């Protein structure tokens, strides 16, 4: 897991990549998060029910409840 000082460096890097525009940096992070969320959902759907033995991870179960 990333340490707090590494988070600061990552934030600085994201803002610098957006020419100092904090709003653009936040937008880029939100877009990346949406893409990764969609990718996880796609991959979860691709994994067969038998392979997972019908089990859902606690994180996925919580996300499914949240979406309802």
C-alpha positions in Angstrom: 0.0 0.0 0.0 1.2 3.5 -0.7 2.5 5.5 2.2 1.2 9.0 2.9 4.3 10.8 1.6 4.0 8.7 -1.6 0.4 9.9 -1.9 1.6 13.5 -1.7 4.1 12.8 -4.5 1.4 11.1 -6.6 -0.9 14.1 -6.1 1.9 16.5 -7.1 2.6 14.4 -10.2 -1.1 14.4 -11.2 -1.4 18.1 -10.8 1.8 18.7 -12.7 0.6 16.4 -15.5 -2.4 18.8 -15.8 -0.3 21.9 -15.9 -1.2 22.8 -12.3 -4.9 22.7 -12.9 -6.4 21.0 -9.8 -9.8 20.6 -11.4 -8.3 18.9 -14.5 -6.3 16.6 -12.2 -9.4 15.6 -10.2 -11.3 15.0 -13.4 -8.5 12.8 -14.7 -8.5 10.8 -11.5 -12.3 10.4 -11.6 -12.2 9.2 -15.2 -9.4 6.8 -14.4 -11.4 5.5 -11.4 -14.5 5.0 -13.5 -12.5 3.1 -16.2 -10.9 0.8 -13.6 -14.3 0.2 -11.9 -15.8 -0.8 -15.3 -12.8 -3.0 -16.0 -13.2 -4.8 -12.7 -16.9 -5.3 -13.3 -16.1 -6.7 -16.8 -13.6 -9.1 -15.5 -15.8 -10.2 -12.6 -18.5 -11.0 -15.2 -16.0 -12.9 -17.3 -15.0 -15.2 -14.5 -17.2 -18.2 -14.5 -19.6 -19.0 -11.6 -18.0 -22.4 -11.3 -14.5 -21.0 -11.1 -15.4 -18.9 -8.1 -17.6 -21.6 -6.7 -20.4 -19.2 -6.4 -18.6 -17.0 -3.9 -18.6 -13.3 -4.0 -15.8 -11.3 -2.3 -17.0 -9.2 0.6 -16.0 -6.0 -1.3 -18.0 -7.0 -4.3 -21.0 -8.0 -2.2 -20.9 -4.6 -0.5 -20.6 -2.8 -3.8 -23.6 -4.7 -5.1 -25.7 -3.7 -2.1 -24.5 -0.1 -2.5 -25.6 -0.1 -6.1 -29.2 -1.2 -5.2 
